């Protein structure tokens, strides 16, 4: 990944231009490298619920960069200075921060991702200096901060969250959001109306604040639907999900009885 690619992606998100990404949960750099070359705008490594530790994040980011096509984002495990700093030092262009409940949480995420005077990020860009910076001002100008809206509190405070200085985007976790609006389990159809209303409110809040709105989706067709509804970027499925789906489809084809 070149610094120009990172800079252009940051500009694109901040300009609310549409982007499509992919989600990776496996510690499989070779697979991640191949996915990163397909034409997605970004690939997100999931350090919260994914099956990779720090070395997996580091190797995954290097694999994404090798394709010179997509940028790497990381969903960090917590709204924490150390977690956010390590992901960015490893070379992530941006962080998706989970469980943002209010404007104070969002401000804390921004502070952890930005060097002074914008924030309190500790200086030690072990790998990111090769791509972003190494001047703190350059890093601050390129690094993206995305706040997840996925809790009842986050939904209630979404307008205040979107108004947080330095926040570049909000990002919907649909499974947790379903539970947040009263669902008994992720994707519960009994709360479809409430879920759709929440999606609309989130997109409108982001648009009013002039920041991007992203969402995780189960398939490309759903991503297209969300983009048409006003979301500015959408992430598709995950490597583990698609590995299982395609493996099963081939098994079904091989064992189909006439």
HUGI-V910008 format. One record per residue. N is the residue number from 1. RES is the residue in one small letter. SS is DSSP state (H for helix, E for strand, C for the rest). Layout:
[[N & RES & SS] [N & RES & SS]]
This chain:
[[1 & x & C] [2 & x & C] [3 & x & H] [4 & x & H] [5 & x & H] [6 & x & H] [7 & x & H] [8 & x & H] [9 & x & H] [10 & x & H] [11 & x & H] [12 & x & H] [13 & x & H] [14 & x & H] [15 & x & C] [16 & x & C] [17 & x & C] [18 & x & C] [19 & x & E] [20 & x & E] [21 & x & E] [22 & x & E] [23 & x & E] [24 & x & E] [25 & x & C] [26 & x & C] [27 & x & C] [28 & x & C] [29 & x & H] [30 & x & H] [31 & x & H] [32 & x & H] [33 & x & H] [34 & x & H] [35 & x & H] [36 & x & H] [37 & x & C] [38 & x & C] [39 & x & C] [40 & x & C] [41 & x & C] [42 & x & E] [43 & x & E] [44 & x & E] [45 & x & E] [46 & x & E] [47 & x & C] [48 & x & C] [49 & x & C] [50 & x & C] [51 & x & C] [52 & x & C] [53 & x & C] [54 & x & H] [55 & x & H] [56 & x & H] [57 & x & H] [58 & x & H] [59 & x & H] [60 & x & H] [61 & x & H] [62 & x & H] [63 & x & H] [64 & x & H] [65 & x & H] [66 & x & H] [67 & x & C] [68 & x & C] [69 & x & C] [70 & x & C] [71 & x & E] [72 & x & E] [73 & x & E] [74 & x & E] [75 & x & E] [76 & x & C] [77 & x & C] [78 & x & C] [79 & x & C] [80 & x & C] [81 & x & H] [82 & x & H] [83 & x & H] [84 & x & H] [85 & x & H] [86 & x & H] [87 & x & H] [88 & x & H] [89 & x & H] [90 & x & C] [91 & x & C] [92 & x & C] [93 & x & C] [94 & x & E] [95 & x & E] [96 & x & E] [97 & x & E] [98 & x & C] [99 & x & C] [100 & x & C] [101 & x & C] [102 & x & C] [103 & x & H] [104 & x & H] [105 & x & H] [106 & x & H] [107 & x & H] [108 & x & H] [109 & x & H] [110 & x & H] [111 & x & H] [112 & x & H] [113 & x & H] [114 & x & C] [115 & x & C] [116 & x & C] [117 & x & C] [118 & x & C] [119 & x & C] [120 & x & C] [121 & x & C] [122 & x & C] [123 & x & C] [124 & x & C] [125 & x & C] [126 & x & C] [127 & x & C] [128 & x & H] [129 & x & H] [130 & x & H] [131 & x & C] [132 & x & C] [133 & x & C] [134 & x & C] [135 & x & C] [136 & x & H] [137 & x & H] [138 & x & H] [139 & x & H] [140 & x & H] [141 & x & H] [142 & x & H] [143 & x & C] [144 & x & E] [145 & x & E] [146 & x & E] [147 & x & E] [148 & x & E] [149 & x & E] [150 & x & C] [151 & x & C] [152 & x & H] [153 & x & H] [154 & x & H] [155 & x & H] [156 & x & H] [157 & x & C] [158 & x & H] [159 & x & H] [160 & x & H] [161 & x & H] [162 & x & H] [163 & x & C] [164 & x & C] [165 & x & C] [166 & x & C] [167 & x & C] [168 & x & C] [169 & x & E] [170 & x & E] [171 & x & E] [172 & x & E] [173 & x & C] [174 & x & H] [175 & x & H] [176 & x & H] [177 & x & H] [178 & x & H] [179 & x & H] [180 & x & H] [181 & x & C] [182 & x & C] [183 & x & C] [184 & x & C] [185 & x & C] [186 & x & C] [187 & x & C] [188 & x & C] [189 & x & H] [190 & x & H] [191 & x & H] [192 & x & H] [193 & x & H] [194 & x & H] [195 & x & H] [196 & x & H] [197 & x & H] [198 & x & H] [199 & x & H] [200 & x & H] [201 & x & H] [202 & x & H] [203 & x & H] [204 & x & H] [205 & x & H] [206 & x & H] [207 & x & H] [208 & x & H] [209 & x & H] [210 & x & C] [211 & x & C] [212 & x & E] [213 & x & E] [214 & x & E] [215 & x & E] [216 & x & E] [217 & x & E] [218 & x & C] [219 & x & C] [220 & x & H] [221 & x & H] [222 & x & H] [223 & x & H] [224 & x & H] [225 & x & H] [226 & x & H] [227 & x & H] [228 & x & H] [229 & x & C] [230 & x & C] [231 & x & C] [232 & x & C] [233 & x & E] [234 & x & E] [235 & x & E] [236 & x & E] [237 & x & C] [238 & x & C] [239 & x & H] [240 & x & H] [241 & x & H] [242 & x & H] [243 & x & H] [244 & x & H] [245 & x & H] [246 & x & H] [247 & x & H] [248 & x & H] [249 & x & H] [250 & x & H] [251 & x & H] [252 & x & H] [253 & x & H] [254 & x & H] [255 & x & H] [256 & x & C] [257 & x & C] [258 & x & C]]
